[in-house]
Amino acid sequence: MEKISAGNTAWVLASAALVMLMTPGLGFFYAGLVQRKNVLSTLMHSFFALCLIGVQWVLWGYTLSFGPDFHGIIGGLQWFGLQGVGIAPNAEYAATIPHIAYALFQMMFAAITPALITGAFAERKRFSAFIVFALLWSTFVYDPIAHWIWGSGGWLGKLGALDFAGGTVVHISSGVSALVAAWMLGPRLRVRQAREPHDRTMMLLGCALCWFGWFGFNAGSALAANGIAAFAFMNTNAAAAAGALIWMALAWRRDGAPTTSSVAAGALAGLVAITPAAGYVTPLASLAIGALAACACYAAVKLRERTHVDDALDVFPVHGIGGAVGALLTGVFATVAVNSGGANGVLAGNPRQFLVQCLAVAVVWIYSAVMTFAVLKVVTWIVPLRVSARDEAIGLDASQHAERAYVA
C-alpha cells in the first residue's frame, strides 16, 4: 500500500472546498434569473441541499455509492455512518489520500446534483415536497448511478465507461430528471409572459463562482496533484471559454446583441460538456467539445421554448444535453497519451469506446427518467408538489419561507 501523500491530500481537500462553493454559486446563478419574489426560495434550494445531503451522505449515501459491491448494482451497507471509512487509504479509489478525504470530496458532488434539478421547477414547487424529493432522489437515483460508473465493481465502470468528473453521474442524471420534473409539475402561471431576470449581476456572479469551483470539480477528480490534474484544469477553462464565445456569437447573430445571459449560458454548457472528458483529452479537443456543446445546448434551448414544458431555467438543455454531448465526445477524443489509466477514443483508433459511451448515456437517461417519475409520484402521496395558485402569485419567498429578499 502506498503511503499517504500530504500534497495529494491537500489538493483533494482544497478541491472539495471548491466544489462546495459551486452549490451556493449555482444558487446565485439561478436566483438572478428568477423574479424578485422568488429569490430566497431559489437560493434556499441550493443551500438546503448542502445540509440535507451532508447528513444523508454520512448515514447511507456514501456506502450505497462506493461501499462493497453488490452484483455491480449498488454498494452494501457495511460503511453505514462512515464506519470503517477513516485515515487509511482505500486503494480501489485513491491510494495516496485518506479514505475519509475521498468520501468528503464525493459528498460535494452528491450535494450539488439535486440542487441542479431545482432550476427546472423554480418558482412553483412546495418546499416540503422538495425536501422529500431530494432525499428520495439522491438515494434511489444518484447513489446507484454513482456506483455503476465510479464504484468499485460497478457494471458500467467494468464495461469501460469513462466519466472523469460526472458528465453522466451528475449532469445527465440531473438534466433528464429536471425535464421529467418540469413536465410533471406543469408550467408556471402566466409563463408565456416575457420575464426579465431580476438581477443579471447576481446571475453572472453565480456563473463565475461555478466556473471557479469547477476547477476543483474536474481537476480535483484526478485525486492527486499531478499532470492529469493539470490537464483537467486547463481543459476545463478551455471548454468553458470556447462555449461562452460560441453561444454569445449565436445569440448575437439571432438577437442582435452579445448578452450577458448568452455568455454565461455558453460557459456553463462548456463546463458541463468537458466534465466527463477533462482528464482524458487534449486542450485542443477541449476547445472542440466546448464549442460543439454550446451549439447543441443552444439548439436545445430554442427547441424547448417551442414546447409546453416549462423547464424554468433550462436545466435539461444545458445539463442533460451538455452532459450527453460531453460523454459521447469523450468516446471520440479520449487518448491514453493524456491519461494512461483511461482509454483511446475513435480518433485514436478505438471505436468501441464510443459505443460504450453511448450505452452509458442511454442507460443513465432511461434510469433517471423512469426513477424520477416514480419518486415524484411517491412524493405526491406524501405532500402536494406545487404551491397553490395564490401562493405562486404572492411568491415563494413569502408563502414558503415567510421572508422577502428585498424590503423595498
DRENFI-959037 format. One line per field, with one value per residue (C-alpha): x, y, z; residue number from 1. Coordinates in Angstrom, 3 decimals. Layout:
px <- [X_...]
py <- [Y_...]
pz <- [Z_...]
i <- [NUM_...]
This chain:
px <- [0.000_1.305_1.911_-0.437_0.767_0.432_0.374_-2.337_-4.404_-4.134_-5.178_-8.234_-9.336_-8.943_-10.831_-13.656_-13.946_-14.031_-16.801_-18.741_-18.584_-20.284_-23.562_-24.173_-22.727_-25.410_-27.950_-26.857_-26.942_-30.472_-31.659_-30.519_-32.717_-35.992_-38.443_-37.740_-40.455_-38.734_-35.095_-34.784_-36.689_-34.342_-31.249_-32.701_-32.923_-29.159_-28.196_-30.548_-29.188_-25.796_-27.420_-29.651_-27.134_-24.421_-26.345_-27.635_-24.139_-22.668_-25.504_-26.111_-25.326_-21.612_-21.909_-24.615_-22.469_-18.998_-19.437_-18.541_-20.157_-23.412_-23.644_-22.421_-25.678_-25.272_-22.879_-23.517_-24.329_-21.030_-19.952_-23.212_-22.427_-18.946_-17.965_-14.660_-14.003_-11.021_-7.462_-6.178_-6.458_-8.741_-6.605_-9.634_-10.452_-7.375_-4.229_-2.445_-5.143_-7.183_-10.380_-12.320_-10.942_-12.248_-15.669_-15.678_-14.783_-17.528_-20.052_-19.797_-20.719_-23.711_-24.857_-24.832_-26.614_-30.148_-29.562_-29.064_-32.558_-34.201_-33.813_-36.412_-39.181_-38.190_-40.967_-43.626_-42.541_-43.600_-40.539_-41.703_-42.087_-38.527_-37.206_-38.825_-37.887_-34.224_-33.837_-35.504_-33.911_-30.397_-30.891_-32.619_-31.244_-27.893_-26.380_-26.976_-25.723_-22.601_-21.942_-22.484_-19.830_-17.462_-17.997_-15.590_-17.350_-19.982_-21.202_-20.796_-17.336_-16.361_-17.530_-15.106_-17.403_-15.355_-16.659_-13.805_-15.798_-19.520_-20.884_-23.193_-23.339_-24.056_-25.186_-27.165_-28.919_-29.889_-30.714_-33.017_-34.622_-35.193_-37.111_-39.352_-39.932_-40.816_-43.275_-44.935_-45.285_-46.681_-45.865_-45.728_-48.700_-48.570_-45.296_-45.769_-45.447_-41.983_-39.975_-36.638_-34.168_-34.466_-30.684_-28.217_-25.266_-26.242_-26.533_-23.026_-21.615_-23.124_-21.712_-18.249_-18.369_-19.389_-16.557_-14.084_-15.383_-15.354_-11.567_-11.963_-14.766_-12.666_-9.014_-9.711_-11.064_-7.502_-7.274_-3.653_-1.615_-0.204_-0.110_-3.618_-4.945_-3.076_-4.608_-8.067_-7.597_-6.541_-9.215_-11.931_-11.039_-10.597_-14.012_-15.777_-14.179_-14.980_-18.554_-19.044_-17.731_-19.788_-23.085_-22.565_-21.920_-25.061_-27.191_-25.596_-26.484_-30.040_-30.893_-28.611_-26.651_-23.943_-25.947_-24.602_-27.097_-25.665_-22.051_-22.953_-25.051_-22.283_-19.665_-21.831_-22.502_-18.763_-18.111_-20.777_-19.552_-15.880_-16.651_-16.639_-13.650_-11.468_-8.760_-8.791_-8.436_-6.097_-6.700_-7.385_-10.071_-11.476_-11.993_-13.933_-16.007_-16.906_-17.834_-19.906_-21.694_-22.600_-24.168_-26.110_-27.301_-28.281_-30.359_-31.937_-32.944_-34.612_-36.405_-37.549_-39.022_-41.392_-42.792_-45.187_-42.621_-41.623_-38.045_-37.781_-34.008_-33.156_-31.586_-32.224_-30.841_-27.635_-27.013_-28.915_-27.836_-24.445_-23.645_-24.626_-22.567_-19.563_-19.894_-20.204_-17.332_-15.185_-15.529_-14.258_-11.374_-10.040_-6.398_-4.053_-1.395_-3.052_-4.140_-2.769_-5.489_-8.208_-8.740_-8.377_-11.398_-12.425_-9.746_-7.069_-8.274_-10.785_-14.378_-15.557_-15.128_-17.744_-20.210_-19.578_-20.182_-23.440_-24.574_-23.754_-25.614_-28.676_-28.799_-28.489_-31.092_-33.637_-32.990_-33.045_-36.300_-38.148_-36.971_-37.580_-41.142_-41.547_-40.011_-42.257_-45.292_-44.308_-43.850_-47.389_-48.701_-46.973_-47.325_-48.559_-45.773_-46.932_-47.840_-51.339_-52.059_-52.394_-49.025_-47.364_-48.779_-47.549_-44.153_-42.423_-40.266_-43.303_-45.540_-42.918_-40.383_-42.218_-39.381_-38.561_-35.226_-35.855_-37.734_-38.317]
py <- [0.000_3.442_5.985_8.917_11.913_15.229_17.087_14.911_15.078_18.864_19.119_16.898_18.729_22.081_20.716_19.558_23.112_24.435_22.008_23.020_26.641_25.622_24.845_28.353_29.669_27.715_29.220_32.743_31.883_30.535_33.283_36.008_34.531_34.348_37.049_39.181_37.416_34.024_34.874_33.459_30.280_29.657_30.270_28.072_25.076_25.063_25.916_23.315_20.630_21.032_20.454_17.540_15.593_16.380_14.177_11.621_11.027_10.272_7.930_5.888_7.824_7.077_3.393_2.924_4.720_3.427_0.643_-3.009_-4.023_-5.954_-7.530_-4.348_-2.554_-0.902_-0.618_-2.567_-1.018_-2.000_1.645_2.998_6.128_6.062_3.173_1.814_4.945_6.538_7.713_4.627_4.936_2.718_1.718_0.918_4.630_6.653_5.032_8.169_10.051_9.126_7.262_9.875_12.600_10.727_10.387_14.115_15.017_12.808_14.249_17.641_16.063_14.382_17.692_19.794_17.241_17.558_21.320_21.393_19.965_22.807_25.235_23.264_23.702_27.147_29.492_26.837_23.807_23.405_23.408_20.412_18.490_19.433_18.044_14.648_14.628_15.487_12.766_10.054_11.113_11.148_7.700_5.936_7.778_9.418_6.777_3.778_5.649_6.758_3.136_1.858_4.178_5.106_2.446_-0.475_-3.291_-1.039_-2.631_0.362_1.067_-2.560_-2.221_0.670_3.710_6.877_9.688_11.646_14.017_13.483_14.072_11.079_10.702_14.377_16.197_13.684_12.368_15.854_17.200_14.354_14.384_18.119_17.575_14.969_17.191_20.221_18.139_16.648_19.949_21.798_25.352_28.396_30.739_33.168_31.598_32.868_36.462_37.904_37.842_39.534_38.069_40.177_40.592_39.808_40.796_38.057_35.656_36.496_36.246_32.786_31.722_32.978_31.106_27.919_28.343_28.868_25.892_23.715_23.595_21.576_19.560_18.463_18.835_17.519_14.333_13.360_12.711_13.785_16.909_15.587_16.060_14.696_17.336_19.986_18.744_18.692_22.231_23.567_21.622_22.935_26.528_25.966_24.349_26.994_29.806_28.202_27.533_31.113_32.564_30.283_30.747_34.504_34.569_32.550_34.783_37.941_36.868_35.961_38.708_41.490_41.868_39.999_39.481_38.554_35.692_34.164_34.268_32.777_30.006_29.171_28.990_26.604_24.461_24.165_23.349_20.650_19.042_18.904_17.323_13.677_14.256_16.607_14.135_12.147_14.648_17.330_21.079_21.287_18.639_20.598_23.635_21.459_19.900_23.305_24.714_21.718_21.593_25.282_24.684_21.638_23.245_26.478_24.489_22.528_25.753_27.064_23.752_23.679_27.168_25.791_23.163_23.391_22.003_24.809_23.927_27.322_27.796_25.393_22.705_19.936_21.775_22.719_19.762_16.916_17.714_19.152_16.120_13.741_15.632_15.597_11.909_10.942_13.163_11.603_8.436_10.355_12.416_10.365_9.365_7.427_9.962_12.236_9.592_6.072_4.991_5.931_4.633_5.683_7.023_6.908_9.323_7.235_4.061_2.655_2.947_0.536_3.288_5.402_2.511_2.065_5.776_5.536_2.694_4.619_7.695_5.679_3.750_6.853_8.712_5.927_5.128_8.786_9.464_6.403_6.701_10.445_9.865_7.187_9.347_12.297_10.009_8.856_12.478_13.300_10.651_12.496_16.183_18.163_19.017_22.547_25.533_26.932_29.470_32.127_31.259_31.245_34.682_36.008_34.450_31.534_33.748_34.930_31.876_29.194_30.952_33.977_36.243_38.617_39.183_42.894_45.133_47.986]
pz <- [0.000_-0.934_1.774_2.230_0.218_2.028_-1.290_-2.808_0.356_0.495_-3.161_-2.717_0.437_-1.315_-4.334_-2.068_-0.766_-4.348_-5.275_-2.165_-3.354_-6.594_-4.819_-3.420_-6.695_-8.510_-6.132_-7.054_-10.758_-10.511_-8.154_-10.532_-13.253_-11.310_-10.228_-7.156_-5.166_-5.556_-4.883_-1.363_-2.196_-5.115_-3.009_-0.271_-2.579_-3.144_0.427_1.849_-0.487_1.197_4.568_3.626_1.551_4.073_6.523_4.015_2.637_6.057_7.034_3.886_0.683_0.591_1.364_-1.283_-3.853_-3.030_-0.479_-1.102_-4.371_-4.635_-8.111_-9.824_-8.957_-5.561_-2.654_0.524_3.906_5.533_5.632_7.090_9.107_7.542_9.791_8.553_6.480_8.169_7.701_5.914_2.104_0.076_-2.860_-5.035_-5.119_-4.157_-2.838_-1.603_0.324_3.414_2.621_4.596_2.297_-0.743_0.884_1.646_-1.925_-3.327_-0.873_-2.572_-5.920_-4.310_-2.801_-5.953_-8.154_-6.689_-6.472_-10.250_-10.765_-8.834_-11.733_-13.692_-11.124_-9.858_-8.727_-8.158_-6.106_-2.485_-0.203_1.815_-1.443_-2.388_0.904_0.334_-3.350_-2.762_-0.126_-2.200_-5.478_-4.051_-2.528_-5.426_-8.462_-7.737_-5.461_-7.775_-10.856_-8.971_-8.050_-11.602_-13.014_-10.169_-7.529_-7.332_-9.193_-10.787_-14.012_-16.327_-14.959_-15.565_-19.169_-19.562_-19.466_-18.985_-16.811_-15.329_-13.125_-13.591_-17.084_-16.709_-12.925_-12.211_-15.336_-17.378_-14.261_-13.073_-16.538_-17.533_-14.089_-14.449_-17.678_-16.055_-13.012_-15.138_-17.164_-14.085_-12.229_-15.215_-16.318_-14.085_-14.046_-16.972_-18.107_-21.648_-20.492_-21.077_-17.857_-17.442_-14.931_-11.812_-11.316_-14.089_-11.888_-9.429_-12.349_-13.567_-10.049_-9.710_-13.062_-12.105_-8.781_-10.593_-13.107_-10.263_-8.300_-11.407_-11.264_-8.075_-9.647_-12.622_-11.690_-8.197_-9.749_-10.607_-6.838_-6.934_-7.570_-10.824_-14.577_-15.117_-12.729_-14.717_-17.977_-16.402_-15.097_-18.484_-20.338_-18.025_-18.728_-22.468_-22.913_-20.835_-22.795_-26.163_-25.126_-23.965_-27.219_-29.456_-27.578_-27.446_-31.205_-31.903_-29.708_-31.124_-34.636_-33.712_-31.213_-32.362_-29.113_-27.185_-23.979_-20.550_-20.388_-23.568_-22.434_-19.037_-20.580_-23.045_-20.323_-18.316_-21.386_-21.978_-18.328_-18.297_-21.514_-20.542_-17.174_-18.339_-20.621_-18.582_-17.614_-20.844_-23.706_-25.005_-24.719_-28.462_-28.102_-25.161_-27.376_-29.811_-27.028_-25.577_-28.982_-30.063_-26.725_-26.978_-30.390_-29.191_-25.972_-27.731_-30.211_-27.341_-25.598_-28.752_-29.247_-25.607_-25.994_-28.641_-26.274_-23.334_-20.889_-18.535_-17.640_-15.984_-16.102_-18.953_-16.819_-19.345_-22.413_-20.581_-18.268_-19.909_-23.458_-22.471_-20.331_-23.130_-25.718_-23.425_-22.606_-26.266_-27.366_-24.651_-26.700_-29.728_-28.306_-25.362_-25.590_-23.346_-24.278_-21.712_-19.205_-19.346_-16.933_-19.408_-22.926_-26.532_-28.374_-32.012_-33.213_-31.521_-33.220_-30.697_-31.948_-29.237_-26.647_-28.398_-28.276_-24.555_-24.030_-25.990_-23.754_-20.572_-21.811_-22.821_-19.545_-17.375_-19.454_-19.144_-15.490_-14.440_-16.287_-15.012_-11.420_-11.210_-12.381_-9.715_-6.975_-7.801_-7.752_-4.257_-3.164_-4.300_-1.888_0.957_0.087_-2.956_-5.406_-6.231_-4.162_-4.606_-7.329_-4.637_-3.089_-6.503_-7.248_-3.893_-4.440_-2.771_-0.559_1.362_1.010_1.752_3.953_5.406_4.284_1.468_-0.247_-0.742_1.646_-0.789]
i <- [1_2_3_4_5_6_7_8_9_10_11_12_13_14_15_16_17_18_19_20_21_22_23_24_25_26_27_28_29_30_31_32_33_34_35_36_37_38_39_40_41_42_43_44_45_46_47_48_49_50_51_52_53_54_55_56_57_58_59_60_61_62_63_64_65_66_67_68_69_70_71_72_73_74_75_76_77_78_79_80_81_82_83_84_85_86_87_88_89_90_91_92_93_94_95_96_97_98_99_100_101_102_103_104_105_106_107_108_109_110_111_112_113_114_115_116_117_118_119_120_121_122_123_124_125_126_127_128_129_130_131_132_133_134_135_136_137_138_139_140_141_142_143_144_145_146_147_148_149_150_151_152_153_154_155_156_157_158_159_160_161_162_163_164_165_166_167_168_169_170_171_172_173_174_175_176_177_178_179_180_181_182_183_184_185_186_187_188_189_190_191_192_193_194_195_196_197_198_199_200_201_202_203_204_205_206_207_208_209_210_211_212_213_214_215_216_217_218_219_220_221_222_223_224_225_226_227_228_229_230_231_232_233_234_235_236_237_238_239_240_241_242_243_244_245_246_247_248_249_250_251_252_253_254_255_256_257_258_259_260_261_262_263_264_265_266_267_268_269_270_271_272_273_274_275_276_277_278_279_280_281_282_283_284_285_286_287_288_289_290_291_292_293_294_295_296_297_298_299_300_301_302_303_304_305_306_307_308_309_310_311_312_313_314_315_316_317_318_319_320_321_322_323_324_325_326_327_328_329_330_331_332_333_334_335_336_337_338_339_340_341_342_343_344_345_346_347_348_349_350_351_352_353_354_355_356_357_358_359_360_361_362_363_364_365_366_367_368_369_370_371_372_373_374_375_376_377_378_379_380_381_382_383_384_385_386_387_388_389_390_391_392_393_394_395_396_397_398_399_400_401_402_403_404_405_406_407_408]
